[in-house]
Amino acid sequence: MRTKKFLSQLDHDRIIAAIKAAEATSSGQIRVFLQRGKLEGDPLPSAQKKFRQLGLEKTTERNAVLVFVAPRAQKFAVVGDEGVHQKCGDQFWRELVEKMRRHFLREDFTEALVEAIDEAGKLLARHFPKTSSSQNELPDEIVEG
């Protein structure tokens, strides 16, 4: 699917509200990145590279999560920084991606992203609860590139 069409089908306000809600209960950070153009092969290496390019590994508690979507290639991945990954392991990410896949197959793209954000937010709240010193370290807007 062309990225422009994909973007037109997203409820950006709902996705950003989900990010804000998830981050309100934890010190963790969540970003959504939409890859324009083609993507060859497994999306995970591209997501990991984008994670670093966006500076997500620089959060204080190493507790950032990136939801990476390449609409044209119909591929996506979710990446958590080392602090998050140590708490949940590979199985959590695989299950999250599978939930997203079910929504994507129905072309319910906003719901796929909102559910992934909500699930990541619950994980972050459980292991990285919000404290009085917690701050929003990263923008909540959807990033395109």
C-alpha positions in Angstrom: 0.0 0.0 0.0 1.3 3.5 -0.8 2.4 5.4 2.2 0.1 8.4 1.3 -3.0 6.1 1.3 -1.9 4.5 4.5 -1.4 7.9 6.2 -4.9 9.0 5.0 -6.4 6.1 6.8 -4.8 6.7 10.2 -6.5 8.6 13.0 -3.4 10.6 14.0 -5.1 12.2 17.0 -6.1 8.8 18.4 -2.6 7.4 18.0 -1.0 10.4 19.7 -3.6 10.3 22.5 -2.7 6.6 23.0 1.0 7.5 23.3 0.3 10.3 25.8 -2.0 7.9 27.8 0.6 5.2 27.8 3.4 7.6 28.9 1.2 9.1 31.6 1.5 5.9 33.7 5.2 5.2 33.3 8.6 6.8 32.8 8.9 5.0 29.5 8.8 6.6 26.0 6.9 5.4 22.9 7.5 6.5 19.3 5.8 5.5 16.1 7.8 5.7 12.9 6.3 5.3 9.4 8.9 4.4 6.7 8.3 5.9 3.3 9.3 4.0 0.2 10.5 0.4 -0.2 11.9 -1.9 2.5 13.6 -5.1 1.5 13.8 -8.1 3.8 13.2 -8.3 7.5 11.9 -5.0 9.0 13.6 -5.6 12.4 17.1 -4.4 11.4 15.6 -1.3 9.8 13.6 -0.7 13.0 16.7 -1.1 15.2 18.6 1.3 13.0 15.8 3.8 13.1 15.6 3.4 16.9 19.2 4.6 17.2 18.8 7.3 14.6 15.9 8.8 16.6 18.0 8.7 19.8 15.6 6.3 21.6 18.6 4.6 23.3 19.3 7.8 25.1 16.4 7.8 27.5 17.4 7.9 31.2 16.1 4.4 32.1 16.7 2.8 28.6 13.0 2.2 28.5 11.9 3.5 25.0 9.8 1.5 22.6 9.6 2.1 18.8 6.7 0.9 16.7 8.0 0.8 13.1 5.7 0.5 10.1 6.7 0.3 6.4 3.3 0.5 4.7 4.5 0.0 1.1 6.3 -3.2 2.0 3.4 -4.1 4.4 6.0 -4.8 7.1 6.3 -3.7 10.7 8.3 -4.3 13.9 8.4 -3.3 17.5 11.7 -2.6 19.2 12.3 -2.0 22.9 15.5 -0.6 24.4 17.6 -2.9 26.6 15.9 -1.9 29.9 12.5 -2.8 28.5 13.7 -5.9 26.7 15.3 -7.3 29.9 11.8 -7.2 31.5 9.8 -8.9 28.8 12.0 -10.9 26.4 11.4 -11.8 22.8 8.1 -13.5 23.4 6.4 -10.2 24.3 7.5 -8.5 21.1 6.5 -11.5 18.9 3.0 -11.6 20.5 2.6 -7.8 20.0 3.6 -8.0 16.4 1.1 -10.9 15.8 -1.7 -8.8 17.4 -0.8 -5.9 15.0 -0.7 -8.3 12.1 -4.3 -9.4 12.7 -5.4 -5.7 12.6 -3.3 -5.0 9.5 -4.9 -7.9 7.6 -8.3 -6.2 8.2 -6.8 -2.8 7.2 -7.6 -1.5 10.7 -4.3 0.3 10.9 -5.1 2.8 13.6 -6.3 0.0 15.9 -3.1 -2.0 15.2 -1.0 1.0 16.3 -3.2 1.9 19.3 -3.2 -1.7 20.6 0.5 -1.9 20.3 1.0 1.4 22.1 -1.5 0.3 24.8 0.2 -3.0 25.3 3.7 -1.4 25.4 2.3 1.2 27.8 1.1 -1.5 30.2 4.5 -3.2 30.2 6.2 0.1 30.8 3.8 1.0 33.7 4.4 -2.4 35.3 8.2 -2.2 35.2 8.9 1.6 34.9 6.1 3.3 36.9 5.8 7.1 36.7 7.6 9.0 39.5 7.6 12.6 40.4 10.9 13.0 38.6 9.6 11.3 35.3 9.6 13.6 32.3 8.6 13.3 28.7 12.0 12.8 27.1 10.8 12.4 23.5 8.1 14.0 21.3 4.8 12.1 21.0 4.1 12.9 17.3 4.2 10.2 14.6 7.5 10.4 12.8 7.7 9.9 9.0 10.7 9.4 6.9 
